[in-house]
Amino acid sequence: MALTLDEVRKIASLARLRFSPEEERLFTGQLGRIVDYIDQLQRFETGGAEAAPGLPVREAADVVGECLPREVVLANAPATALGEFVAVPEVKGAPGDA
């Protein structure tokens, strides 16, 4: 789907961006290719359709498995607390919280 220069200007306006005339021409082609790719992805159906000729779409089943041993998790942690927990920075609250 080819985008028009007016459509690119509208997108830029909605995104509060300012482009030079050269950038508008450049982005018109680039955004058009992005929209074409999105259209192509939307046409691709999953749920039993074939991903490629002869290759069925496979979905992995959710399987409950064993958890990692605590020692393995703690060995990979950047910091630990009391030898049992992963230490993380203190959370002081979101901006605006009183």
Secondary structure as UniProt FT lines:
FT   HELIX           5..14
FT   TURN            15..16
FT   HELIX           21..43
FT   STRAND          50..52
FT   TURN            53..54
FT   STRAND          55..56
FT   HELIX           70..76
FT   STRAND          80..81
FT   TURN            82..84
FT   STRAND          85..86
FT   TURN            95..96
//
